[in-house]
Structures are given as structure tokens and as C-alpha cells.
Amino acid sequence: MTPEFTNARWFKSSASSVTGCVEVAHLPNGLVALRDSKDVSKAPHVFNRREWTAFLAGVRNGEFDLPVR
């Protein structure tokens, strides 16, 4: 089943920059969509609730931070 994004309400972080950021939309059935605000024509990545929780935990733990040079 492909999620429908037509009526999705997209939210951008208050910490996002002027040049763009990611946007999140909460979808029916507990799904969460994530997209690049600079190119909304690309398909969003869709997480189920368990995947979203794991993704947020990874963000909070710094798993996606760029390496320090």
C-alpha cells in the first residue's frame, strides 16, 4: 500500500536553515513521512512507528553526525 501525501501537513524544524531542511508529516495508520524541503518533488521516505522511534533514537545518540576532522 502506497501512502497518500495529498493532504499531508508537513512540519519543518524551528532549527532549520534558510537554505532548507527536512520536513516531517504524520500520516494515517501511524506512518511518518520525511522529505527534503529543498526538493519536494522527490518521494518522501516513509517510516512505520517502530522505525521512526529507532530513527529518532539514532539522531539523539549522534549516529548520523558527520565525523569530526
C-alpha positions as CSV (number, residue, x, y, z in Angstrom):
1,M,0.0,0.0,0.0
2,T,1.5,3.4,-1.1
3,P,0.8,6.2,1.4
4,E,-1.1,9.2,0.1
5,F,0.6,12.6,0.6
6,T,-2.0,14.9,-0.9
7,N,-3.5,16.1,2.4
8,A,-0.3,15.7,4.5
9,R,0.6,18.6,6.8
10,W,4.4,19.0,6.6
11,F,6.3,20.4,9.5
12,K,9.8,21.9,9.4
13,S,12.0,22.1,12.4
14,S,12.4,25.5,14.0
15,A,16.1,24.8,13.9
16,S,16.2,24.5,10.1
17,S,18.2,26.9,8.0
18,V,17.1,29.3,5.3
19,T,18.6,27.0,2.6
20,G,16.4,24.1,3.6
21,C,16.0,21.2,5.9
22,V,13.9,18.1,6.3
23,E,10.1,18.1,6.8
24,V,8.0,15.6,8.6
25,A,4.4,14.6,8.1
26,H,2.3,12.3,10.3
27,L,0.2,10.0,8.1
28,P,-2.7,7.7,8.8
29,N,-2.1,4.3,10.4
30,G,0.8,5.7,12.4
31,L,3.2,6.2,9.5
32,V,5.6,9.1,9.4
33,A,7.0,10.7,6.2
34,L,10.3,12.5,5.9
35,R,11.3,14.7,2.9
36,D,13.9,17.1,1.8
37,S,12.4,20.6,1.8
38,K,14.7,21.8,-1.0
39,D,13.3,19.3,-3.4
40,V,9.7,18.2,-2.5
41,S,9.3,16.6,-5.9
42,K,11.3,13.6,-4.7
43,A,9.4,10.8,-2.9
44,P,9.5,11.1,0.8
45,H,10.9,8.3,3.0
46,V,8.1,6.6,5.0
47,F,8.7,5.0,8.4
48,N,6.3,2.9,10.4
49,R,6.1,3.7,14.1
50,R,8.8,1.3,15.2
51,E,11.2,2.5,12.5
52,W,10.5,6.2,13.3
53,T,11.2,5.6,17.0
54,A,14.5,3.9,16.1
55,F,15.5,6.7,13.7
56,L,14.8,9.4,16.4
57,A,16.9,7.4,18.9
58,G,19.8,7.3,16.4
59,V,19.5,11.0,15.8
60,R,19.6,11.7,19.5
61,N,22.5,9.4,20.0
62,G,24.6,11.1,17.3
63,E,24.6,8.1,15.0
64,F,24.2,10.3,11.9
65,D,26.5,13.1,12.9
66,L,29.3,13.9,10.4
67,P,32.8,12.8,11.5
68,V,34.9,15.4,13.3
69,R,38.1,16.2,11.4
